[in-house]
Amino acid sequence: MGRVNRKPLNKTMICCAVGIAVSAPVMANEEESYFDEVLVWGTKVSSNTDSIGAQDMSLKQADHMSDLLRDIPGVDVGGTHSVNQRINIRGLGETDLDIRLDGASQHANMFHHVGNLTLNPDILKSADIQVGNNSVTQNGLGGSVSFETKDAKDLLRSGEDFGARIFGGYASNANRQGSLTVYGLLSDNVDAMLYGHFVHRDDFEDGNGEESFGTEGDTYNILGKLGFEPSENHRFELAYDIYRDSGDYRPRPDMSSNANQGLSQDILLPTDYDRDTVTLSYELDTDKHSGKVVAYSSKTTIDRDERNSGWERMGRASQNEATNHNLGVNVKFQSDYALAALDNQVTYGADYMDKNSSSKYGGVEYMDESAISTAMFAENKLYVLDNWNVTGGLRYDHYKRKAETSTDTFDDVTWSLGTEWDINSDWTLFASARSLFKGPELLESFVKFQQASVLADDIKPETGLNRQGGIRYSSQLGDHFVGANVTVFQTDIDDYITETGSGTGYTFENLGDVEIKGFEISTSYGYDSLNSKISYSRSDIKDKTNGTPVMGAGGSMDMGDSIALTLDYTVDSIDTLFGWSSIAVLEEDNVPAGSDPKEAYDVHNIYAQWVPSSYENLSLTVGVDNIFDEAYVSHASRIGTARGFVANDYEPGRNFKLSASYQF
């Protein structure tokens, strides 16, 4: 689990990428490639439903979370605006997922016209995605995403005590960005890093050639880390992460420019969308025991000048702000032990979080609510045979919802059961089941209805069961590598909670029972300098009570069938890696009666990165996103109409990207 007492890596170079599948053994040739020896600045993305253990996404020159995660089977990211990034797993959104940044919960329910995530892809070291909830160690109904940022020990090369990296990037459609990072060893057991990143965004054009409206703005991210390793197996780390997004933005960032202009003409609202995250962590890593304790404070605030919004009727014609503040402690350890001559591995811990939601309108406090969750868990993996293990776990959750109109408490004991069988060195069968529990959310923070919103008298917490199983294959056949993963799943959510209401208040009530079922298939192939991966994912969601679609923010929760293809080829003679990626999403017709289906689309990108061996500190990356200028809307984004106006949140059209970095 830990990275304690890490040594600087030999002859590595931070500013280049090894390709999209470096961690899998796809470079099958006996001679080591130049690209095999370099360290990645970009993000390693791993998923339990992917055929490759981890992917490096640095070649994508990401400035939105969709650039990183959209081609992971079962995962989508909606939204095009900088304040509207929405991770979706199998149709379930952020409030149904366990999302962490360096261990700090990023749970928020800010405003239905913006996303809840304020994350900078550039500084992320890794993203570990669990598609579906299969373990009592996490609490999301639909799965979890654990993001980890870089630190000084990740960046230092062998023999170095200090280093720096400068980066600049340009995208024709339409942003400019840059960063400066300094890092080093302050003593034999103390390390530090300071990172600053800036993005200026202009109004982009979609695939129809229409310029967006109200997207121009600036984003800043400053991250400082201080690490202390008193001995070989222990590490303490203090981090302060500041994120700022500021601009004159359209009132409804999740809707199209045309819908905003139709609903509120040319009004733009000065907006600040900020996050401050402080974490203090301790890591242990020994032969038998490993784990991490994280204490954190993560505060997300939206501040908008709505004096010219035209929303006087809702009492919002003022300078308004809302805050989600998470205070918590997460403890998770893993120990190996033997019992009756059988090997065991137990994961155990606790999770405490106080999720506070507050708002002010015209400087006057309107509401202050909180949801306090406490959990304890233990999960044991028993190795019945060397090639067969069985895992079982228990979790206790206590949830206290302290709203303006009532205080309610919910609790439950949930369980997990799973097994893996290594048929041989190439094939593995797996299956798992996990019972589910979730109490009702607080009302979103940036609406003025908390004092008139209630829980239904007969409200029940959401419960249910996630079941999934499948087979994995991984083999080196001479100079060829082949990998595959097939996962079939069904998630039943009983007493699914929805919000109903109007302009006076909301009622939280149980809609009925929801069923989500489908599959994820991915295969990878590597030969010599060629790497490739293709995946197919599908999820179908229905209200079991009446057989109708289940509605989410802005439309049906169904994401449609998604096919993703990635190819890359390394030419060592010119120190260059070339790549191609494609995503095709099929039409989704499980929508309300009378509504248009979610349209099919396909998008294709190319990229190349040059890392000259004669100037190994330099890296140049070029790419073209949406080569064929496709006009499309992600099925996780806003789709449909709003008071007669088409609200479809169209993605950017063709986008030429160029970036360069240099490490000192």
C-alpha positions as CSV (number, residue, x, y, z in Angstrom):
1,M,0.0,0.0,0.0
2,G,2.7,2.5,0.9
3,R,5.6,4.2,-0.8
4,V,7.7,4.6,2.3
5,N,11.5,5.2,2.1
6,R,11.4,5.5,-1.7
7,K,14.7,6.0,-3.4
8,P,15.1,8.3,-6.5
9,L,14.8,6.4,-9.6
10,N,17.7,5.5,-11.9
11,K,18.2,7.4,-15.1
12,T,14.6,8.5,-15.3
13,M,13.2,11.6,-17.0
14,I,10.1,13.2,-15.7
15,C,8.8,15.1,-18.7
16,C,8.0,12.3,-21.1
17,A,5.6,9.4,-21.4
18,V,6.3,5.8,-22.0
19,G,2.9,5.2,-23.6
20,I,-0.5,4.1,-22.8
21,A,0.3,0.7,-21.4
22,V,3.8,0.9,-19.9
23,S,3.0,-1.0,-16.8
24,A,1.8,-4.1,-18.6
25,P,4.5,-6.3,-20.3
26,V,3.6,-5.2,-23.8
27,M,7.0,-4.1,-24.8
28,A,7.8,-7.7,-25.7
29,N,11.1,-7.3,-27.6
30,E,14.2,-8.5,-25.8
31,E,16.1,-5.2,-26.4
32,E,15.1,-2.5,-24.0
33,S,13.5,0.5,-25.7
34,Y,14.6,4.0,-24.8
35,F,11.1,4.7,-23.8
36,D,11.2,1.9,-21.3
37,E,13.7,3.8,-19.2
38,V,11.8,7.0,-18.6
39,L,9.6,8.0,-15.8
40,V,6.2,9.5,-16.5
41,W,5.1,13.0,-15.5
42,G,1.6,12.1,-16.5
43,T,-1.1,10.1,-14.6
44,K,-1.2,6.3,-14.2
45,V,-4.9,5.2,-14.6
46,S,-5.8,1.7,-13.4
47,S,-9.2,0.0,-13.3
48,N,-10.5,-3.4,-12.0
49,T,-12.4,-3.8,-15.3
50,D,-9.5,-3.1,-17.7
51,S,-7.2,-5.7,-19.4
52,I,-4.1,-3.5,-18.7
53,G,-3.0,-2.9,-15.1
54,A,-2.3,0.8,-15.6
55,Q,-2.3,3.3,-18.4
56,D,-0.3,6.5,-18.7
57,M,-2.4,9.4,-19.9
58,S,0.2,12.1,-20.2
59,L,0.1,12.1,-24.0
60,K,-3.5,13.4,-23.8
61,Q,-2.3,16.8,-22.5
62,A,-5.4,16.7,-20.3
63,D,-7.1,19.9,-19.0
64,H,-10.5,18.3,-18.1
65,M,-11.1,15.0,-16.3
66,S,-12.8,13.6,-19.4
67,D,-9.4,13.5,-21.1
68,L,-8.1,11.1,-18.5
69,L,-11.0,8.8,-17.7
70,R,-13.5,8.6,-20.6
71,D,-12.0,5.5,-22.3
72,I,-12.0,3.3,-19.1
73,P,-14.6,0.6,-19.5
74,G,-17.7,1.5,-17.5
75,V,-16.6,5.1,-16.8
76,D,-17.6,8.4,-18.4
77,V,-17.1,12.0,-17.5
78,G,-19.8,14.6,-18.4
79,G,-19.6,18.3,-18.8
80,T,-17.5,20.6,-21.0
81,H,-17.2,23.7,-18.8
82,S,-14.3,24.0,-16.3
83,V,-16.8,24.2,-13.4
84,N,-18.7,21.1,-14.6
85,Q,-16.7,17.9,-14.4
86,R,-18.9,14.9,-13.5
87,I,-17.5,11.4,-13.1
88,N,-20.0,8.7,-13.9
89,I,-19.6,4.9,-13.3
90,R,-22.2,2.6,-14.8
91,G,-24.7,5.4,-14.8
92,L,-24.2,6.5,-11.2
93,G,-22.8,10.0,-10.5
94,E,-20.5,11.6,-8.0
95,T,-22.8,11.6,-5.0
96,D,-23.1,7.8,-5.4
97,L,-19.3,7.3,-5.6
98,D,-16.4,7.4,-3.1
99,I,-14.0,9.9,-4.6
100,R,-10.8,10.7,-2.8
101,L,-7.9,13.1,-3.4
102,D,-4.8,12.0,-1.4
103,G,-7.2,10.3,0.9
104,A,-9.5,13.4,1.4
105,S,-13.1,12.8,0.5
106,Q,-14.2,15.0,-2.4
107,H,-17.9,14.3,-1.7
108,A,-20.0,17.4,-2.5
109,N,-23.5,18.2,-3.7
110,M,-23.0,21.8,-4.8
111,F,-25.5,22.8,-7.5
112,H,-27.3,21.0,-10.2
113,H,-25.9,23.3,-12.9
114,V,-22.2,22.6,-12.0
115,G,-20.1,19.5,-11.2
116,N,-18.8,18.7,-7.8
117,L,-15.1,18.1,-8.7
118,T,-12.4,20.7,-8.7
119,L,-9.4,18.6,-9.8
120,N,-6.4,19.4,-11.9
121,P,-5.4,16.4,-14.1
122,D,-1.8,17.7,-14.6
123,I,-0.5,17.1,-11.1
124,L,-2.2,13.7,-10.6
125,K,0.2,10.8,-10.2
126,S,-2.4,8.1,-10.3
127,A,-6.1,7.3,-10.5
128,D,-7.3,4.0,-9.1
129,I,-10.8,3.2,-10.3
130,Q,-13.0,0.5,-8.7
131,V,-15.9,0.0,-11.1
132,G,-18.7,-1.2,-8.9
133,N,-18.6,-1.5,-5.2
134,N,-17.1,-4.9,-4.4
135,S,-15.4,-4.3,-1.0
136,V,-16.5,-3.1,2.4
137,T,-13.4,-0.8,2.5
138,Q,-15.2,1.8,0.4
139,N,-18.7,3.3,0.7
140,G,-19.8,4.4,-2.8
141,L,-23.0,2.7,-4.2
142,G,-21.4,2.6,-7.7
143,G,-17.7,2.3,-7.0
144,S,-14.7,4.5,-6.1
145,V,-12.0,6.7,-7.6
146,S,-8.8,7.3,-5.6
147,F,-6.6,10.1,-6.9
148,E,-3.0,10.6,-5.7
149,T,-0.9,13.7,-6.5
150,K,2.9,13.6,-7.1
151,D,5.5,14.5,-4.4
152,A,9.2,15.2,-4.4
153,K,10.3,11.6,-4.1
154,D,8.3,10.7,-7.2
155,L,10.2,13.3,-9.2
156,L,13.8,13.1,-8.1
157,R,16.3,11.2,-10.3
158,S,19.2,9.2,-9.0
159,G,21.9,11.3,-7.6
160,E,19.8,14.4,-7.4
161,D,19.0,16.4,-4.2
162,F,16.9,19.1,-6.0
163,G,15.1,19.6,-9.3
164,A,12.7,21.7,-11.2
165,R,10.4,21.4,-14.2
166,I,8.8,24.0,-16.4
167,F,5.9,23.3,-18.7
168,G,3.9,25.2,-21.3
169,G,1.0,24.2,-23.5
170,Y,-1.3,25.6,-26.2
171,A,-4.6,24.3,-27.6
172,S,-6.2,26.0,-30.6
173,N,-9.7,25.3,-29.2
174,A,-9.0,27.1,-26.9
175,N,-6.7,27.4,-23.9
176,R,-3.2,28.1,-22.8
177,Q,-1.5,26.6,-19.8
178,G,1.7,26.4,-17.9
179,S,3.3,25.1,-14.7
180,L,6.4,25.3,-12.6
181,T,7.5,22.7,-10.1
182,V,10.4,22.7,-7.7
183,Y,11.3,19.8,-5.5
184,G,14.1,18.4,-3.4
185,L,15.6,16.8,-0.3
186,L,15.9,19.3,2.6
187,S,17.8,16.6,4.5
188,D,18.3,12.9,4.4
189,N,14.8,12.3,5.7
190,V,12.9,15.4,4.7
191,D,11.6,16.2,1.2
192,A,9.5,19.0,-0.2
193,M,7.7,20.0,-3.4
194,L,6.0,23.2,-4.6
195,Y,3.8,23.1,-7.7
196,G,2.0,25.9,-9.5
197,H,-0.2,25.5,-12.5
198,F,-2.3,28.0,-14.6
199,V,-4.9,27.6,-17.4
200,H,-6.5,30.4,-19.3
201,R,-9.6,29.3,-21.3
202,D,-11.3,31.1,-24.1
203,D,-14.8,30.3,-25.5
204,F,-14.3,27.1,-27.6
205,E,-16.1,26.1,-30.8
206,D,-18.1,22.8,-30.9
207,G,-18.2,20.5,-33.9
208,N,-21.0,22.5,-35.5
209,G,-18.7,25.5,-35.6
210,E,-20.7,27.4,-33.0
211,E,-18.7,29.3,-30.4
212,S,-19.5,28.6,-26.8
213,F,-20.7,31.4,-24.5
214,G,-19.6,32.1,-21.0
215,T,-16.7,29.7,-20.7
216,E,-13.8,32.1,-20.7
217,G,-11.9,32.1,-17.4
218,D,-8.8,31.2,-15.5
219,T,-7.9,28.3,-13.3
220,Y,-5.0,28.1,-10.8
221,N,-3.7,25.2,-8.8
222,I,-1.0,25.5,-6.1
223,L,0.2,22.4,-4.2
224,G,2.8,22.3,-1.5
225,K,4.0,19.0,0.1
226,L,6.4,18.3,3.0
227,G,7.4,14.8,3.7
228,F,9.3,13.3,6.7
229,E,10.6,9.7,6.9
230,P,12.0,9.2,10.4
231,S,13.0,5.6,9.6
232,E,12.8,3.1,6.8
233,N,9.2,2.0,7.2
234,H,7.5,5.2,8.2
235,R,6.5,8.4,6.4
236,F,4.6,11.5,7.4
237,E,3.3,14.0,4.9
238,L,1.7,17.4,5.1
239,A,0.0,18.8,1.9
240,Y,-1.9,21.9,1.1
241,D,-3.8,22.0,-2.2
242,I,-5.3,25.3,-3.5
243,Y,-7.6,25.3,-6.5
244,R,-9.2,28.5,-8.0
245,D,-11.5,28.8,-11.0
246,S,-12.6,32.3,-11.8
247,G,-14.5,33.9,-14.7
248,D,-17.6,35.6,-16.0
249,Y,-19.6,32.4,-16.6
250,R,-23.0,31.6,-18.0
251,P,-25.7,31.0,-15.3
252,R,-26.2,27.4,-16.2
253,P,-22.7,25.9,-17.1
254,D,-24.2,22.4,-17.7
255,M,-26.4,23.7,-20.5
256,S,-25.6,24.7,-24.1
257,S,-24.7,28.3,-24.9
258,N,-28.0,28.6,-26.9
259,A,-30.1,27.4,-24.0
260,N,-28.4,30.0,-21.7
261,Q,-28.9,32.8,-24.2
262,G,-32.5,31.7,-24.7
263,L,-33.2,31.5,-21.0
264,S,-31.3,34.5,-19.7
265,Q,-30.1,36.4,-22.9
266,D,-26.4,37.5,-22.7
267,I,-26.1,37.6,-18.9
268,L,-22.8,36.4,-17.5
269,L,-22.2,36.0,-13.8
270,P,-18.9,36.7,-12.1
271,T,-18.1,33.3,-10.6
272,D,-15.4,31.9,-8.3
273,Y,-15.3,28.1,-7.8
274,D,-12.6,27.3,-5.2
275,R,-11.2,24.4,-3.2
276,D,-8.8,24.2,-0.3
277,T,-7.6,20.8,0.8
278,V,-5.3,20.1,3.7
279,T,-4.1,16.6,4.5
280,L,-1.8,15.2,7.2
281,S,-1.0,11.5,6.6
282,Y,1.1,8.7,8.0
283,E,2.2,5.7,6.0
284,L,3.5,2.3,7.3
285,D,5.1,-0.2,5.1
286,T,6.8,-3.4,6.4
287,D,6.9,-7.0,5.3
288,K,3.8,-8.0,7.2
289,H,1.9,-4.7,7.8
290,S,1.2,-1.7,5.7
291,G,-1.4,1.1,5.7
292,K,-2.2,4.8,5.9
293,V,-3.9,7.2,8.2
294,V,-5.2,10.5,6.7
295,A,-6.7,13.4,8.5
296,Y,-8.1,16.1,6.2
297,S,-10.1,19.2,5.7
298,S,-11.5,19.8,2.2
299,K,-13.6,22.9,1.5
300,T,-15.3,23.6,-1.8
301,T,-17.0,27.0,-2.3
302,I,-19.0,28.6,-5.1
303,D,-19.3,32.4,-5.0
304,R,-21.4,34.1,-7.7
305,D,-22.6,37.7,-8.2
306,E,-26.2,37.1,-9.1
307,R,-27.4,40.7,-8.9
308,N,-28.1,40.8,-12.6
309,S,-29.3,37.2,-13.0
310,G,-33.0,37.9,-13.3
311,W,-33.7,35.6,-10.3
312,E,-35.2,38.2,-8.0
313,R,-38.3,36.0,-7.6
314,M,-36.1,33.4,-5.8
315,G,-34.4,35.9,-3.5
316,R,-31.1,35.5,-5.2
317,A,-30.4,38.9,-6.7
318,S,-27.3,39.4,-4.6
319,Q,-23.7,38.3,-4.0
320,N,-24.2,34.6,-3.0
321,E,-22.0,31.8,-1.9
322,A,-22.3,28.1,-0.8
323,T,-19.7,25.9,0.8
324,N,-19.3,22.1,1.3
325,H,-16.7,21.4,4.0
326,N,-15.5,17.9,4.6
327,L,-13.6,17.2,7.9
328,G,-12.5,13.6,8.3
329,V,-10.1,10.8,9.3
330,N,-9.6,7.7,7.2
331,V,-7.7,4.7,8.6
332,K,-6.8,1.7,6.4
333,F,-4.3,-1.0,7.2
334,Q,-3.4,-4.4,5.8
335,S,-1.7,-7.3,7.6
336,D,-0.5,-10.7,6.5
337,Y,-0.8,-13.6,8.9
338,A,-1.0,-17.4,9.0
339,L,-3.9,-19.4,10.7
340,A,-4.0,-23.2,10.7
341,A,-1.2,-23.2,8.2
342,L,-3.3,-21.1,5.8
343,D,-2.1,-17.6,4.6
344,N,-4.4,-14.7,5.3
345,Q,-4.5,-11.0,4.4
346,V,-6.8,-8.8,6.4
347,T,-7.7,-5.2,5.6
348,Y,-9.2,-3.2,8.4
349,G,-9.9,0.4,9.4
350,A,-12.4,3.1,10.0
351,D,-13.7,6.2,8.2
352,Y,-15.1,9.3,9.8
353,M,-16.5,12.3,7.9
354,D,-18.4,15.4,8.8
355,K,-19.9,16.8,5.6
356,N,-21.0,20.4,6.3
357,S,-23.1,22.4,3.9
358,S,-23.8,26.1,4.3
359,S,-24.8,29.2,2.3
360,K,-25.1,32.9,2.4
361,Y,-27.3,35.2,0.3
362,G,-26.4,38.9,0.3
363,G,-23.9,38.2,3.1
364,V,-26.7,36.8,5.4
365,E,-26.4,33.2,6.5
366,Y,-29.3,31.2,5.1
367,M,-28.6,27.6,6.2
368,D,-26.1,25.4,7.9
369,E,-26.5,21.6,7.6
370,S,-24.3,18.6,8.2
371,A,-24.2,14.8,7.5
372,I,-21.9,12.9,9.8
373,S,-20.9,9.4,8.7
374,T,-18.9,6.9,10.8
375,A,-17.8,3.5,9.6
376,M,-15.7,0.6,10.8
377,F,-14.7,-2.3,8.5
378,A,-12.7,-5.5,8.2
379,E,-12.2,-7.7,5.2
380,N,-10.2,-11.0,5.2
381,K,-8.7,-12.8,2.2
382,L,-8.1,-16.5,3.0
383,Y,-5.7,-18.4,0.6
384,V,-7.4,-21.8,0.7
385,L,-4.9,-23.0,-1.9
386,D,-1.9,-21.2,-3.5
387,N,-4.1,-20.4,-6.5
388,W,-7.5,-20.0,-4.8
389,N,-8.6,-17.3,-2.3
390,V,-11.9,-16.4,-0.7
391,T,-12.6,-12.9,0.7
392,G,-15.2,-11.9,3.3
393,G,-15.9,-8.7,5.0
394,L,-18.2,-6.7,7.3
395,R,-18.8,-3.0,7.6
396,Y,-20.9,-1.0,10.0
397,D,-22.1,2.5,8.9
398,H,-23.8,5.1,11.1
399,Y,-25.2,8.2,9.3
400,K,-26.7,11.2,11.0
401,R,-28.4,13.8,8.8
402,K,-28.8,17.2,10.5
403,A,-30.8,19.3,8.1
404,E,-32.6,22.6,8.6
405,T,-36.0,20.9,9.0
406,S,-35.1,17.7,10.8
407,T,-32.4,15.4,12.3
408,D,-32.5,11.8,11.2
409,T,-30.2,8.8,11.9
410,F,-29.7,5.7,9.7
411,D,-27.4,2.8,10.2
412,D,-26.7,-0.7,8.8
413,V,-24.3,-3.6,8.7
414,T,-23.2,-4.6,5.2
415,W,-21.0,-7.4,3.9
416,S,-18.8,-8.6,1.1
417,L,-17.9,-12.0,-0.3
418,G,-15.6,-12.8,-3.2
419,T,-13.3,-15.3,-4.6
420,E,-10.5,-15.6,-7.2
421,W,-9.2,-18.8,-8.8
422,D,-6.0,-18.8,-10.8
423,I,-6.7,-21.6,-13.2
424,N,-3.1,-21.4,-14.4
425,S,-0.5,-18.7,-14.9
426,D,-2.7,-17.1,-17.6
427,W,-6.3,-17.5,-16.6
428,T,-8.2,-16.2,-13.5
429,L,-11.8,-16.6,-12.6
430,F,-13.4,-14.1,-10.2
431,A,-16.7,-13.4,-8.6
432,S,-18.0,-11.1,-5.8
433,A,-21.1,-9.8,-4.0
434,R,-21.4,-6.7,-1.8
435,S,-24.5,-5.5,0.0
436,L,-25.1,-1.7,-0.2
437,F,-26.2,1.1,2.1
438,K,-26.6,4.8,1.7
439,G,-28.6,7.4,3.7
440,P,-30.4,10.4,2.0
441,E,-28.2,13.2,0.8
442,L,-28.4,16.8,2.0
443,L,-30.1,19.1,-0.5
444,E,-27.6,20.7,-2.9
445,S,-25.9,23.6,-1.3
446,F,-26.4,26.4,-3.8
447,V,-30.2,26.5,-3.8
448,K,-32.4,28.4,-1.4
449,F,-34.9,25.7,-0.4
450,Q,-33.3,24.0,2.6
451,Q,-35.7,25.6,5.0
452,A,-38.7,24.1,3.1
453,S,-37.3,20.7,2.2
454,V,-38.1,17.6,4.1
455,L,-37.7,13.8,4.2
456,A,-40.8,11.8,3.5
457,D,-42.4,10.3,6.6
458,D,-41.7,6.8,5.4
459,I,-38.2,7.4,4.0
460,K,-35.9,4.5,4.0
461,P,-32.1,4.4,3.3
462,E,-31.0,3.0,0.0
463,T,-29.9,-0.6,0.3
464,G,-29.2,-3.3,-2.3
465,L,-26.7,-5.8,-3.7
466,N,-23.9,-5.5,-6.3
467,R,-22.9,-8.8,-7.9
468,Q,-20.2,-9.3,-10.6
469,G,-18.0,-11.9,-12.0
470,G,-15.8,-12.7,-14.9
471,I,-12.5,-13.9,-16.2
472,R,-9.1,-12.4,-16.8
473,Y,-6.4,-13.5,-19.2
474,S,-2.8,-12.4,-19.4
475,S,0.0,-14.1,-21.3
476,Q,3.4,-13.5,-22.9
477,L,3.6,-15.6,-26.1
478,G,7.1,-15.2,-27.4
479,D,7.3,-11.6,-28.6
480,H,3.5,-11.2,-28.2
481,F,1.6,-10.0,-25.2
482,V,-2.2,-10.7,-25.0
483,G,-4.5,-9.6,-22.2
484,A,-8.3,-9.7,-21.7
485,N,-10.9,-9.0,-19.0
486,V,-14.6,-9.8,-19.1
487,T,-16.8,-8.6,-16.3
488,V,-20.5,-9.2,-16.0
489,F,-22.5,-7.3,-13.3
490,Q,-25.9,-6.6,-11.8
491,T,-26.5,-3.9,-9.2
492,D,-29.9,-3.8,-7.5
493,I,-30.6,-0.6,-5.5
494,D,-33.7,-0.9,-3.3
495,D,-35.7,2.1,-2.2
496,Y,-33.8,4.4,-4.6
497,I,-34.1,8.0,-3.3
498,T,-35.1,10.9,-5.5
499,E,-36.0,14.6,-4.9
500,T,-39.3,15.9,-6.0
501,G,-40.5,19.5,-5.7
502,S,-40.9,22.8,-7.3
503,G,-39.9,26.4,-6.6
504,T,-41.0,26.2,-3.0
505,G,-39.2,23.2,-1.6
506,Y,-38.2,19.6,-2.1
507,T,-39.2,16.2,-0.6
508,F,-36.8,13.4,-0.5
509,E,-38.7,10.1,-1.1
510,N,-38.1,6.6,-2.2
511,L,-38.8,6.1,-5.9
512,G,-38.8,2.3,-5.9
513,D,-36.2,-0.3,-6.8
514,V,-33.6,0.2,-9.5
515,E,-31.7,-2.4,-11.5
516,I,-28.4,-1.8,-13.3
517,K,-26.9,-4.6,-15.3
518,G,-24.4,-5.0,-18.1
519,F,-20.8,-5.9,-18.8
520,E,-17.3,-4.6,-19.6
521,I,-14.9,-6.3,-22.0
522,S,-11.4,-5.2,-22.8
523,T,-8.5,-6.8,-24.7
524,S,-5.0,-5.7,-25.2
525,Y,-2.2,-6.8,-27.5
526,G,1.4,-5.9,-27.8
527,Y,4.2,-6.9,-30.2
528,D,7.6,-5.3,-30.4
529,S,7.0,-1.5,-30.4
530,L,3.2,-1.8,-31.0
531,N,0.7,-1.6,-28.2
532,S,-3.1,-1.8,-28.5
533,K,-6.3,-2.0,-26.5
534,I,-10.0,-2.2,-27.3
535,S,-12.9,-2.3,-24.9
536,Y,-16.7,-2.6,-25.0
537,S,-18.9,-1.6,-22.1
538,R,-22.7,-1.6,-21.6
539,S,-25.0,-0.8,-18.7
540,D,-28.8,-0.9,-18.8
541,I,-30.8,0.9,-16.0
542,K,-34.4,0.6,-15.3
543,D,-37.0,1.4,-12.6
544,K,-38.1,-2.1,-11.6
545,T,-41.3,-0.8,-10.2
546,N,-42.7,0.4,-13.5
547,G,-40.1,-0.5,-16.1
548,T,-39.3,3.1,-17.1
549,P,-35.9,4.9,-17.4
550,V,-34.4,6.3,-14.2
551,M,-33.8,10.0,-14.5
552,G,-30.6,11.8,-13.4
553,A,-29.3,15.3,-13.7
554,G,-30.4,16.5,-17.1
555,G,-31.7,13.2,-18.6
556,S,-31.8,9.4,-18.4
557,M,-29.1,7.8,-16.4
558,D,-28.3,5.3,-19.2
559,M,-24.9,5.9,-20.7
560,G,-25.3,3.7,-23.8
561,D,-22.8,1.1,-25.3
562,S,-19.3,2.5,-25.5
563,I,-16.4,1.2,-27.6
564,A,-12.8,2.5,-27.1
565,L,-9.7,1.8,-29.1
566,T,-6.1,2.8,-28.4
567,L,-3.0,2.2,-30.5
568,D,0.6,3.4,-30.0
569,Y,3.8,2.7,-31.7
570,T,7.3,3.7,-30.6
571,V,10.0,4.6,-33.1
572,D,13.3,4.4,-31.1
573,S,15.4,5.6,-34.1
574,I,13.8,9.1,-33.8
575,D,13.0,9.0,-30.1
576,T,9.2,9.4,-30.8
577,L,6.1,7.7,-29.7
578,F,3.0,7.9,-31.9
579,G,-0.6,7.1,-30.9
580,W,-4.3,7.0,-31.9
581,S,-7.4,6.8,-29.8
582,S,-11.0,6.4,-30.7
583,I,-14.3,6.3,-28.8
584,A,-17.6,5.3,-30.3
585,V,-20.8,5.5,-28.3
586,L,-24.0,3.9,-29.7
587,E,-27.4,5.5,-29.6
588,E,-29.3,5.2,-26.3
589,D,-33.0,4.9,-26.6
590,N,-33.9,4.1,-23.0
591,V,-35.3,7.6,-22.5
592,P,-38.7,9.0,-21.3
593,A,-41.6,8.6,-23.8
594,G,-41.6,11.5,-26.2
595,S,-38.0,12.3,-25.8
596,D,-35.3,12.0,-28.5
597,P,-32.8,9.2,-27.9
598,K,-29.2,10.1,-26.9
599,E,-27.4,10.3,-30.3
600,A,-24.6,8.0,-31.2
601,Y,-21.1,9.6,-31.9
602,D,-17.5,8.6,-32.6
603,V,-14.5,10.7,-31.8
604,H,-10.9,10.2,-32.9
605,N,-7.6,11.6,-31.5
606,I,-3.9,11.4,-32.6
607,Y,-0.8,12.3,-30.7
608,A,3.0,12.1,-30.7
609,Q,5.7,12.7,-28.2
610,W,9.4,13.4,-29.0
611,V,12.0,12.9,-26.3
612,P,15.4,13.5,-27.9
613,S,18.0,11.2,-26.4
614,S,20.6,14.0,-27.0
615,Y,18.6,16.4,-24.8
616,E,16.9,14.0,-22.4
617,N,15.5,16.8,-20.2
618,L,13.3,18.1,-23.1
619,S,10.0,16.8,-24.1
620,L,7.7,17.9,-27.0
621,T,4.1,16.6,-27.4
622,V,1.7,17.3,-30.2
623,G,-1.8,16.1,-30.8
624,V,-5.2,16.6,-32.4
625,D,-8.3,15.9,-30.5
626,N,-11.6,15.3,-32.4
627,I,-9.8,15.0,-35.7
628,F,-13.0,14.9,-37.8
629,D,-14.7,17.8,-35.9
630,E,-17.5,15.6,-34.6
631,A,-20.5,17.5,-33.1
632,Y,-21.4,15.3,-30.1
633,V,-22.6,15.3,-26.5
634,S,-21.4,12.9,-23.9
635,H,-24.2,10.7,-22.6
636,A,-23.0,11.7,-19.1
637,S,-23.6,15.4,-19.9
638,R,-26.8,17.5,-20.0
639,I,-29.1,16.3,-22.9
640,G,-32.6,17.4,-23.8
641,T,-34.6,20.6,-23.5
642,A,-35.1,23.2,-20.9
643,R,-38.3,25.3,-21.2
644,G,-38.3,24.7,-25.0
645,F,-34.6,25.4,-25.5
646,V,-32.1,22.6,-26.5
647,A,-29.8,22.2,-23.6
648,N,-27.3,19.7,-25.2
649,D,-23.9,20.4,-23.8
650,Y,-21.8,20.0,-27.0
651,E,-18.1,19.0,-26.6
652,P,-15.3,21.0,-28.3
653,G,-14.7,20.4,-31.9
654,R,-11.3,19.9,-33.6
655,N,-8.5,20.9,-31.2
656,F,-4.8,21.1,-32.0
657,K,-2.5,20.7,-29.0
658,L,1.2,21.5,-28.5
659,S,3.1,21.4,-25.2
660,A,6.8,21.3,-24.1
661,S,8.5,20.7,-20.9
662,Y,12.0,20.9,-19.6
663,Q,13.5,19.4,-16.4
664,F,16.4,21.0,-14.7
